[in-house]
Amino acid sequence: MLLKVAGLRVIARAALAGCLFATPVAAADADPAGYQFPSDGTQTSTRAMTAVPTFSSVSLYWRAEFGSAERTALVRYRQTGTAEWRQAHPLWFDDRNQSAVPDRNREYRGSIVLLEPGTEYEIEAFVSQVGEVARVTVETWSEEFPIAKTVTLPTRSATTLTITDSGTPAGYILYTAPTGGSSEIDVAGAEDYDVHVKGSYVIVRGLTLKGARKHGIYLEGDVHDVVIEDNDISGWGRVAADGQGVNMDSAIRGATKKAAAQKRFVIQRNRLHHPRSGANSWMEPRGKKNNRHPKGPQAISLFDTGGNHVIRHNEIFSEAGRYFNDGMGSYRNFSYAGFPGPDSDIYGNTISQVWDDAIESEGANQNVRIWGNYTDQVFTALGVSATAVGPLYIFRNVTDRGQYTQERDMNSGVFIKAQSKAVKGTFYGGGRVYVYHNTLYRRSRSEGVRIGITPSGKQLLNYVSRNNILDNTEGAIVDPKQDPTNSLDFDLYQGRVSAGARRYEENGTKAKPVYDPASPSGKYTLSDGSAGHDSCVPIPNFSDGYVGKAPDCGAQERGASPLEFGRP
């Protein structure tokens, strides 16, 4: 999903910028000077800023000589060869010292989002209080992959396609169906995989894959730069003795061990649906210990990879009796690695029929961006326990119905599970998380999600929430400990905010959103005059191009192009 709006504008209102991030977050994120990059009086930093691109985003890392949590690092960018600079979101300064990730200590980190693919950008970061400036030029990924060789597959096959050859950056090897035709691999449970990828710089495109004993596509070892696109994968996975699915058998699965070399996977426009069997719900205990946590098949599983992945515009769905455990994720919630890995984007996907997390982005969450996804009939839309490094950006997602069991509790579930906690003596969490312009959509009193943002009984740390529609029946924000690193404000919400948390939502609005389903902008558009319409706060790079006197709350801006989810 890309929010395409004409008239992209630079927000430079000092008054709004000053209230955007309340104390104590203000020192790291506000722009009290009104976003000024002086043409003189600056000093080029002795320390380089590095940039890691994807199609639409750039991660930034800068260990500035004069960096500190008390000094704002402003960011601006422009397409090379153009004159106009645009304001980006300020960088976050991580002043922690974590021995497990020494390269990430005491540095500015952050992302620029919603960029154009295949485009070169000039970027500047500026520590305004001391005049230190760093510059970098970076090109976003092109959506056109060079093809050196095409392998045309037969119309039908009952054996695994094993890919051992590798292409190069200058020329990928494409495996695809005949021109104008189709190619189906159905191993009918006789082999572990439909496609076994052992080579890099490979594209797997336009195949119908069925019946894998374990995984539809398995990526082995240190493979990297693999594109998986426009495929239809179904019927995978083992069936356990209790008749339910084996945990984490997946439509697309990466290596389980020593996977740090697995980088730059592009998983796009696939239909991943109807595994052979399903996961148990939270009301169905399994195993000798009667564990109620769902276990079973997933659509996408990647384990402690090197990251820099893009997972976009996929459709993940199933039916009663064959629900997923997670839509996509991994198995280590609390770590400095996890899913999806650093510098990764997850956007434009539709995910439904999931007993646990639609997207389980858990572990480091180091410059991870999750936006424009639609979730329905899931227990947790976004599992982000924990964010050990950060920052994580969650923006313009739409969450529809929650689900706890098939028979009841359609009004259950949460939007964001946000735990930080210690595990075996190591504390995981506390990385910055930004939650902007999301919509928790409620069809009726009995069809929505119960909780908005919650630490699930642990700690909520370093969360910044702005411009969301949190239409919950119980808790919009649950934070009984009220940690001072959190800044939660300017949201349109229903349900309670943690008792006694008076400093939360001081500028928020407690009211029911009113939608205009007939709007050209789509069903998630607020009606003219609804609470939340033209009443939220501009956020650089995240509210750009808004229509009217101020941005709308929620994922959909009235007057903008409608949100688009799933395959184009």
Secondary structure, 3 states (H helix, E strand, C coil): CCCCCCCCCCCCCHHHHHHHCCCCCHHHHCCCCCCCCCCCCCEECCCCEEEEECCCCEEEEECCCCCCCCCCEEEEEEECCCCCCEECCCEEEECCCCCCCHHHCCEEEEEECCCCCCCEEEEEEEECCCCEEEEEEEECCCCCCCEEEEEECCCEECCCEEECCCCECCEEEEEECCCCCCCEEECCCCCCEEEEECCCCEEEECCEEECCCCEEEEECCCCCCEEEECCEEECCCCECCCCCECCCCEEEECCCCCCCCCECEEEECCEEECCCCCCCCCCCCECCCCECCCCCCEEEECCCCCECCEEECCEEECCCCCCECCCEECCCCCCCCECCCCCEEEECCEEEEEEEEEEECCECCCCEEEECCEEEEEEEEEECCCECCCCEEEECCEECCECCCCCCCCCCCEEEECCEEEECCEEECCCCEEEECCEECCCECCECECEEEECCCCECCCEEEECCEEEEEEEEECCCCCCCCCEECCCEEEEEECCCCCCCCCCCEECCCCECCCCCCCCCCECCCCCCCCCCCCCCCCCCCCCCCCCCCCCCCCCCCCCCCCCC
